């Protein structure tokens, strides 16, 4: 029995909610219990934005997360806010092409991923979220790469179908990225 | 079994309403429930239904009154400040015994307050939704699945008992997504409505729906009869869930999002050897007094976990007849109790051992 609690944070427009939705659909397709809770309100677009995703083998109680197992920090304010909350031994993913500082914690596993940069090199600088998610899939046992395409089809709306391939390509680039 | 899909709680309410035969949605946008209106705006025209954005909440609730008079299933939704505006209409709906479904996706108050989740309209929903002696059936979903299921139930109960019923949700459950299975069996249950104003075809007397009764002896009688109906509802329609109550020494009472958080805290407390359980009212009115009263024989104390300054706690005290102490664990103003916050309260109450 396992439960993975994930917080994704950044600013509006970075695909924070989209990434969470993709994770939730992956969990659903893999037959797990999932919850997706967004921040909502006037902070949309440009302001800070975050969402909490839980993927579990058992029914989920609180959708609100105190100590996430995985934190994805897509900008500096998000790192400042959520680094202290990561569960001991948890994983912290840092968007290092936008964040100029190192992690302070030494009791968590830190992954520096220059997401926007990798996305840019692969054809679309807006898809840094997919780079990071690719890396998350590689480093955690919570998501299966072979079901992500099915989830992507659910999450990308019909009128944006042409973006499926580029999302998958960049996801793979993130999956293959070596932090060392 | 139909496929599970990911949906926001608000969307689940809208889809369930449509599947339950609601073809009239009258509303006015307000965060955090606007997805209901957006969903209805998209779907209703495609299925021959009516989506109407009124010029105000007051206008919307009076349109509900109009549709309900014709016996058709109808719904409105809003969030806390908007529900206050609808209160006059709620009183009229109750006075005329009109089935209707009202959704309140609560946000922090009072006044315009904020837009983050809250449960501080508990009193308003269960005690004072308008002037005069009346009740509404109040259902409190705690998951996206229940947002759908209880909406469907709300329509049935409203028709069955000829009274307004309310879904009392909150911003969290409205905004969050979870897998939901929209049962293929969800449909409009048929209820005879001989009282509805649908035209006489010159074959019967006019049906008159009116709440102005100037003769006090008649108005008194109508009130007494309506309360007989409420007695039936109190007897037949109480719904609740018990969680880990078998050996519990502390009983948490919580509904909606607060009950979800409490469950997580209970699981953690149990790991520390604290015997704690939960009674979750699903109907806030009628209130599940009996199981709480019964629990008072077994437990040392109660904790009311709620997103208000202490509203639910009064009903807990009434139900258990003040035999055991009831402690309050709450956050307000759009702040939400976290599992750790509730756990700390459980530990603190456990250390008191039932002493005041």
Boltz contact constraints between the chains, C-beta under 6 A:
constraints:
  - contact:
      token1: [A, 24]
      token2: [B, 6]
      max_distance: 6.0
  - contact:
      token1: [A, 25]
      token2: [B, 6]
      max_distance: 6.0
  - contact:
      token1: [A, 28]
      token2: [B, 179]
      max_distance: 6.0
  - contact:
      token1: [A, 35]
      token2: [B, 178]
      max_distance: 6.0
  - contact:
      token1: [A, 36]
      token2: [B, 177]
      max_distance: 6.0
  - contact:
      token1: [A, 37]
      token2: [B, 176]
      max_distance: 6.0
  - contact:
      token1: [A, 38]
      token2: [B, 175]
      max_distance: 6.0
  - contact:
      token1: [A, 40]
      token2: [B, 32]
      max_distance: 6.0
  - contact:
      token1: [A, 40]
      token2: [B, 175]
      max_distance: 6.0
  - contact:
      token1: [A, 41]
      token2: [B, 115]
      max_distance: 6.0
  - contact:
      token1: [A, 61]
      token2: [B, 260]
      max_distance: 6.0
  - contact:
      token1: [A, 61]
      token2: [B, 263]
      max_distance: 6.0
  - contact:
      token1: [A, 61]
      token2: [B, 264]
      max_distance: 6.0
  - contact:
      token1: [A, 62]
      token2: [B, 260]
      max_distance: 6.0
  - contact:
      token1: [A, 62]
      token2: [B, 261]
      max_distance: 6.0
  - contact:
      token1: [A, 62]
      token2: [B, 264]
      max_distance: 6.0
  - contact:
      token1: [A, 62]
      token2: [B, 339]
      max_distance: 6.0
  - contact:
      token1: [A, 63]
      token2: [B, 176]
      max_distance: 6.0
  - contact:
      token1: [A, 64]
      token2: [B, 336]
      max_distance: 6.0
  - contact:
      token1: [A, 64]
      token2: [B, 338]
      max_distance: 6.0
  - contact:
      token1: [A, 66]
      token2: [B, 338]
      max_distance: 6.0
  - contact:
      token1: [A, 66]
      token2: [B, 339]
      max_distance: 6.0
  - contact:
      token1: [A, 66]
      token2: [B, 340]
      max_distance: 6.0
